Amino acid sequence: MPAIPQILRRNANYRRLWLAQVISEMGDWFNQVAVFAVALHFTGSAVAISYVLMSQTIPAVVIGPLAGVVLDRVNRQRALIVSDVVRAFVALGPILVTSRARVWWLYPLTVLLASASPFFNSGRLALIPTIAGADEILPANSITQATHSTTLGIGSALAGLLIAPLGFRNAFILNSLSFAGSAFFISRMHLARTAARAADAGAVPQRSRAEATASGEARAFRESPAAPVAVLPAQPGIPKPASRRYAWREYRAGLAYIRREPLVLALLLVGVGWATGGGAMQVLFSVFGDLVFHRGAFGIGMLYGAAGLGLALSAAAANWFGPRLRFAPYKRVIALCYLCYGALYIAFSQERSFWMAVLLIGLSRYFIGTSSVLNLTRLMRIVPDHLRGRVFATNETMTLSTMLVSMLIAGIATVHFGARDVALAAGLLSGSTALWWMLADRLGKLREPARYEI
């Protein structure tokens, strides 16, 4: 398996996608802390944080299915660029929030910003198996998560340190510029050269007309039954969607595929299990940093920074031992990761020392990050290219829908029960994912697909 530096050096397309991610996500996390700090500054209520997070989540839940269909029909590179350009303009909007009376402006602006995100997030994941060879998928996925985690840590920590002296306005300007920079690097990718690379890698086997007919997807193979599925920007034999009804049929075909593949469904449900408590945790980071430990933007930034560092370390670890895991040990590792994650978050919920709480968050995210890298890599190797947009969009929709409910309940519950009790419940909920995962394995539901590539 290639080392991480080798992939960045020799795979120009992935390198440009990675640079776009670095720039965009640094601005995202800087902006995230700024928005939370603005909301708390003018309201002093955790409910405002819940509203912001709901405004980020609802568009992804509603638009996610459509984004999945679109990403499987259009040039994904162009979809990412359009998403970045739209977000670059919308990201400047929060500059206008200058008083308590204007706090509500954050919510529609956040909705607009989040409406473009499903096209970028799912599209980026769907592109990785296309621009990376079979032996590059795990390290590429590790780099992607490590980058997400590192930018979370650095961006959040910098926000905590710099927002006060620089002001909120500059944070929002930086976020806008980051989207423009991301669009530039994505525009420099040359995807026309990746079709042969993907076919030669053997990451996704060809499917026959009979298999396609059985799955309700024969139209995708109408003109070119023997063509490999990993082809961009357009796939032979697939007509352009003519109506919303057609788009809905296409999305249902993606759902049918997920139901047919027990492991794919289980991997999506693992994300749902984490989100039962994970949504609450998004609210609680800000609440603990500001209102429990009384550290303001600095406290929020440090907690997010510790989470990012833990995730970055987990990506490096998963890249090292992931190739050595056969299927049975892999399933045990996932269960262990969720048990440790839940236990550490429960300990965080009761911790009185700020810096010990920061350490516990970092450790908890190390375990959940390890699970995430391994699970996403499995998905990328299983799912055919012509379905990846729908599968990853469905994954995001399911996870964010659960997070939405969790965030709403957490925002209300902190008012009536206190932040520590809500954090305790969140840790128990997310950690319990390990139990149903082990039960499903015991019942023989987590079977290795016949075409699985190890």
C-alpha positions in Angstrom: 0.0 0.0 0.0 1.4 3.4 -0.9 2.5 5.7 1.8 0.4 8.8 2.4 3.1 11.3 1.0 3.4 9.2 -2.1 -0.3 9.5 -3.0 -0.2 13.3 -2.6 3.0 13.4 -4.7 2.0 11.1 -7.6 -1.8 11.5 -7.8 -2.3 15.1 -9.0 -6.1 14.9 -9.0 -6.3 13.7 -5.4 -3.7 16.3 -4.4 -5.9 19.1 -5.8 -9.0 17.7 -4.2 -7.1 17.6 -0.9 -5.9 21.2 -1.2 -9.5 22.3 -1.9 -10.5 20.5 1.2 -7.8 22.0 3.4 -8.7 25.6 2.3 -12.4 25.1 2.5 -12.6 23.4 5.8 -10.2 25.8 7.6 -12.7 28.5 6.8 -15.6 26.3 7.7 -14.4 25.7 11.3 -13.3 29.2 11.8 -16.8 30.3 10.7 -18.5 27.6 12.9 -16.9 28.9 16.1 -17.7 32.5 15.0 -21.4 31.8 14.3 -21.8 29.9 17.7 -20.0 32.7 19.5 -22.2 35.4 17.9 -25.4 33.5 18.8 -24.3 33.0 22.4 -23.0 36.6 22.6 -26.4 38.1 21.7 -28.7 35.5 23.3 -26.8 33.7 26.1 -28.9 30.6 25.4 -28.1 27.1 24.2 -31.4 27.1 22.3 -29.8 29.5 19.8 -27.0 27.0 19.1 -29.6 24.3 18.5 -31.4 26.6 16.0 -28.1 27.2 14.1 -27.3 23.5 14.0 -30.8 22.7 12.9 -30.4 25.4 10.1 -27.3 23.5 9.0 -28.9 20.1 9.1 -32.4 20.5 7.7 -31.3 21.6 4.2 -28.9 18.6 4.0 -31.7 16.2 5.0 -34.2 17.7 2.5 -31.8 18.2 -0.4 -29.6 15.2 0.3 -31.7 12.7 -1.8 -31.8 15.2 -4.8 -28.1 15.8 -4.5 -27.4 12.0 -4.7 -29.4 11.7 -7.9 -27.8 14.8 -9.4 -24.3 13.6 -8.5 -24.9 10.3 -10.3 -26.1 12.1 -13.5 -23.8 15.1 -13.9 -20.1 16.0 -14.0 -19.2 15.8 -10.3 -16.3 18.1 -10.7 -18.6 20.9 -12.0 -21.1 20.2 -9.2 -18.4 20.8 -6.6 -17.3 24.0 -8.2 -20.8 25.4 -8.4 -21.3 24.5 -4.7 -18.2 26.4 -3.8 -19.1 29.5 -5.8 -22.6 29.7 -4.3 -21.2 29.3 -0.8 -18.6 31.9 -1.3 -21.3 34.6 -1.8 -23.7 33.4 0.9 -20.8 33.1 3.5 -20.6 36.9 3.7 -24.1 37.2 5.0 -23.4 36.9 8.8 -21.4 40.1 8.6 -24.8 41.8 8.8 -25.7 40.3 12.2 -24.7 43.1 14.5 -27.3 43.1 17.3 -29.7 40.8 19.2 -32.5 41.9 17.0 -30.7 40.5 13.9 -29.6 37.2 15.4 -32.5 35.5 13.6 -30.7 36.4 10.3 -28.2 33.7 11.1 -30.8 31.0 10.6 -31.9 31.7 7.0 -28.3 32.5 6.0 -27.1 29.2 7.5 -29.9 27.4 5.6 -28.7 28.9 2.3 -25.1 28.0 3.0 -26.0 24.4 4.0 -28.2 23.9 1.0 -25.2 23.7 -1.3 -23.1 21.5 1.1 -24.7 18.1 0.2 -23.5 18.5 -3.4 -20.0 19.1 -2.2 -19.7 16.6 0.7 -21.2 13.6 -1.1 -19.6 14.6 -4.4 -16.2 14.7 -2.9 -16.6 11.2 -1.3 -18.0 9.8 -4.6 -14.9 11.1 -6.5 -12.3 9.5 -4.3 -12.7 5.9 -5.6 -12.7 7.3 -9.2 -9.4 9.3 -8.9 -7.6 6.8 -6.7 -6.4 3.3 -7.5 -7.5 0.3 -5.6 -4.5 0.3 -3.4 -4.9 4.1 -2.8 -8.5 4.1 -1.5 -7.7 3.5 2.2 -4.8 5.9 2.5 -6.7 8.5 0.5 -9.7 8.1 2.8 -7.3 8.4 5.8 -5.9 11.6 4.4 -9.4 13.0 3.8 -10.5 12.3 7.4 -7.1 13.3 8.9 -7.4 16.6 7.0 -11.0 17.1 8.1 -9.9 16.5 11.7 -6.7 18.6 11.5 -8.6 21.6 10.0 -11.2 21.1 12.7 -8.5 21.3 15.3 -6.5 24.1 13.9 -9.4 26.1 12.5 -11.4 25.9 15.8 -8.4 26.6 18.0 -7.3 29.6 15.9 -10.9 30.8 16.0 -10.9 30.6 19.7 -7.7 32.6 19.9 -8.3 35.1 17.2 -12.0 35.9 17.0 -11.9 38.3 20.0 -9.0 40.4 18.7 -10.0 40.3 15.0 -13.7 40.4 15.3 -16.5 38.3 13.8 -16.5 40.1 10.5 -13.1 38.9 9.5 -14.0 35.3 10.3 -16.9 35.4 7.8 -14.7 37.1 5.2 -12.1 34.3 5.6 -14.8 31.7 5.2 -15.9 33.2 1.9 -12.4 33.4 0.5 -11.9 29.7 1.5 -14.7 28.6 -0.8 -13.2 30.6 -3.7 -9.9 28.9 -3.1 -11.5 25.5 -3.0 -13.3 26.1 -6.3 -9.9 27.1 -7.9 -8.2 23.8 -7.0 -11.1 21.7 -8.0 -11.2 23.4 -11.4 -7.6 22.3 -11.9 -8.5 18.6 -11.7 -8.4 16.5 -14.9 -11.1 13.8 -14.5 -11.1 12.8 -18.2 -8.0 10.8 -17.5 -9.4 8.8 -14.6 -11.8 6.4 -16.3 -9.0 4.0 -17.4 -7.3 4.4 -14.0 -10.5 3.4 -12.2 -11.2 0.5 -14.6 -7.6 -0.8 -14.3 -7.7 -0.6 -10.5 -10.5 -3.1 -10.4 -12.1 -1.3 -7.4 -15.6 -2.0 -8.8 -16.4 -5.0 -10.9 -18.5 -4.8 -14.0 -22.2 -5.8 -13.7 -24.1 -7.8 -16.3 -27.4 -6.8 -17.8 -29.1 -9.6 -15.9 -27.8 -8.2 -12.6 -28.9 -4.7 -13.5 -32.4 -5.9 -14.5 -32.8 -7.8 -11.2 -31.9 -4.6 -9.3 -34.3 -2.4 -11.3 -31.4 -0.5 -12.9 -31.4 -1.9 -16.5 -31.7 1.6 -18.1 -28.2 2.4 -16.8 -26.9 -0.4 -19.1 -29.1 0.1 -22.1 -26.5 1.1 -24.6 -23.3 -0.2 -23.1 -23.7 -3.4 -21.1 -20.1 -4.1 -20.8 -18.8 -0.6 -20.0 -17.2 -0.1 -16.6 -19.3 1.9 -14.2 -16.5 4.2 -13.1 -16.8 6.7 -15.9 -17.0 10.5 -15.7 -18.3 13.0 -16.5 -21.2 11.1 -18.2 -22.1 7.5 -18.1 -23.2 5.7 -21.3 -26.7 4.7 -21.7 -28.1 6.9 -18.9 -30.7 9.4 -20.1 -30.9 12.7 -18.5 -33.6 13.1 -15.9 -36.8 14.6 -17.5 -38.9 15.0 -14.4 -39.1 14.9 -10.6 -40.8 11.5 -11.0 -37.8 10.2 -12.9 -35.4 11.5 -10.2 -37.5 9.9 -7.5 -37.3 6.5 -9.4 -33.6 6.8 -9.6 -33.3 7.6 -5.9 -35.5 4.6 -5.1 -33.1 2.4 -7.2 -30.3 3.6 -4.9 -32.4 2.7 -1.8 -33.1 -0.7 -3.3 -29.4 -1.4 -3.7 -28.8 -0.4 -0.1 -31.5 -2.8 1.1 -30.1 -5.6 -1.0 -26.6 -5.3 0.5 -26.7 -6.1 4.3 -23.3 -4.7 5.0 -23.9 -1.5 3.2 -27.1 -1.0 5.1 -25.3 -1.8 8.4 -22.6 0.7 7.7 -25.1 3.4 7.1 -27.0 2.5 10.3 -23.7 2.8 12.2 -23.7 6.4 11.3 -27.3 6.7 12.6 -26.3 5.1 15.8 -23.5 7.6 16.4 -25.8 10.5 15.5 -28.4 9.6 18.2 -26.0 11.2 20.7 -23.7 12.9 18.2 -26.2 15.6 17.4 -26.5 16.5 21.0 -22.7 16.7 21.3 -22.6 19.4 18.6 -24.7 21.5 20.9 -22.9 20.5 24.0 -19.4 21.5 22.8 -20.5 25.1 22.7 -22.5 24.9 25.9 -19.6 23.2 27.8 -17.0 25.6 26.5 -18.9 28.7 27.2 -21.6 28.2 29.8 -20.3 25.2 31.8 -16.5 26.0 31.9 -17.0 29.7 31.3 -14.2 30.0 28.7 -16.2 31.7 25.9 -15.0 31.3 22.3 -11.6 30.0 23.7 -13.4 27.1 25.4 -15.5 26.3 22.4 -12.4 26.4 20.1 -10.4 24.1 22.5 -13.0 21.5 22.7 -13.5 21.4 18.9 -9.7 21.5 18.6 -9.2 18.4 20.8 -11.9 16.6 18.8 -10.0 17.4 15.6 -6.7 16.2 17.0 -8.2 12.9 18.1 -9.8 12.4 14.7 -6.5 13.2 12.9 -4.6 10.6 15.0 -7.3 8.0 14.4 -7.0 8.5 10.7 -3.2 7.8 10.8 -3.8 4.7 13.0 -6.5 3.3 10.7 -4.3 3.8 7.7 -1.6 1.7 9.4 -3.5 -1.2 10.7 -6.6 -1.1 8.3 -4.9 -3.2 5.5 -4.0 -5.8 8.1 -7.6 -6.4 9.3 -9.5 -9.3 7.9 -13.3 -9.1 7.9 -13.9 -10.8 11.3 -11.4 -8.7 13.3 -12.7 -5.6 11.5 -16.2 -6.1 12.9 -14.7 -6.6 16.5 -12.7 -3.4 16.1 -15.9 -1.4 15.2 -17.7 -2.7 18.3 -14.7 -1.8 20.5 -14.4 1.7 19.1 -18.1 2.4 19.9 -17.8 1.0 23.4 -14.7 3.1 24.2 -16.2 6.2 22.6 -19.4 6.0 24.7 -17.4 5.4 27.9 -15.1 8.3 27.4 -18.0 10.7 26.5 -19.8 9.6 29.7 -16.6 10.4 31.7 -16.5 13.8 29.9 -20.1 14.6 30.9 -19.1 14.5 34.6 -15.6 15.9 34.5 -15.0 19.1 36.4 -11.6 20.0 35.1 -11.6 21.9 31.8 -8.3 20.5 30.5 -9.2 16.9 31.5 -12.5 17.4 29.7 -10.5 18.5 26.6 -8.4 15.3 26.9 -11.4 13.1 27.2 -13.0 14.6 24.1 -9.8 14.0 22.1 -9.6 10.4 23.2 -13.3 9.7 22.4 -12.9 11.2 18.9 -9.9 9.0 18.4 -12.0 5.9 18.7 -15.0 7.1 16.7 -12.6 8.4 14.0 -11.0 5.0 13.6 -14.4 3.5 13.1 -15.3 6.2 10.5 -12.2 5.7 8.3 -12.6 1.9 8.3 -16.3 2.0 7.5 -16.0 4.7 4.7 -13.2 2.7 3.1 -15.4 -0.4 3.1 -18.3 1.5 1.5 -16.0 3.0 -1.2 -14.8 -0.5 -2.2 -18.3 -2.0 -2.3 -20.5 0.6 -4.0 -20.4 0.8 -7.8 -19.5 4.2 -9.2 -22.9 4.8 -10.8 -24.5 4.5 -7.3 -22.0 6.2 -5.1 -23.6 9.6 -5.2 -26.9 8.2 -4.0 -25.4 6.0 -1.4 -23.2 8.7 0.1 -26.0 11.2 -0.1 -28.4 8.7 1.6 -25.7 8.1 4.3 -25.5 11.8 5.0 -29.2 12.3 4.9 -29.8 9.4 7.4 -27.1 10.6 9.7 -28.1 14.3 9.6 -31.8 13.5 10.1 -31.0 11.7 13.3 -28.6 14.5 14.3 -31.4 17.0 13.7 -33.7 15.3 16.2 -30.8 14.8 18.7 -29.8 18.5 18.4 -33.3 19.7 19.0 -33.9 17.5 22.0 -30.5 18.5 23.4 -31.1 22.2 23.1 -34.4 21.9 24.9 -33.2 19.4 27.5 -30.2 21.5 28.6 -32.7 24.1 29.8 -34.7 21.6 31.9 -32.1 19.0 33.0 -28.7 20.6 32.7 -25.8 20.1 30.2 -24.1 17.3 32.2 -27.2 15.1 32.3 -27.8 15.6 28.6 -24.1 14.8 27.8 -24.4 11.6 29.9 -27.5 10.5 27.9 -25.7 11.3 24.6 -22.8 9.1 25.6 -25.0 6.2 26.5 -27.0 6.5 23.2 -23.9 6.6 20.9 -22.1 3.9 22.8 -25.1 1.6 22.6 -24.4 1.3 18.8 -21.8 -1.3 19.7 -24.5 -3.5 21.2 -26.7 -3.7 18.2 -23.7 -4.1 15.9 -22.5 -7.1 17.9 -26.1 -8.5 18.0 -26.3 -8.2 14.2 -23.0 -10.0 13.8 -24.1 -12.7 16.2 -27.3 -13.2 14.1 -25.2 -13.5 10.9 -26.5 -10.2 9.4 -23.0 -8.7 8.8 -21.8 -10.9 6.0 -18.8 -10.2 3.8 -20.0 -9.5 0.2 -18.8 -12.0 -2.4 -17.1 -9.2 -4.4 -15.5 -7.6 -1.4 -11.9 -6.4 -2.0 -9.4 -6.8 0.8 
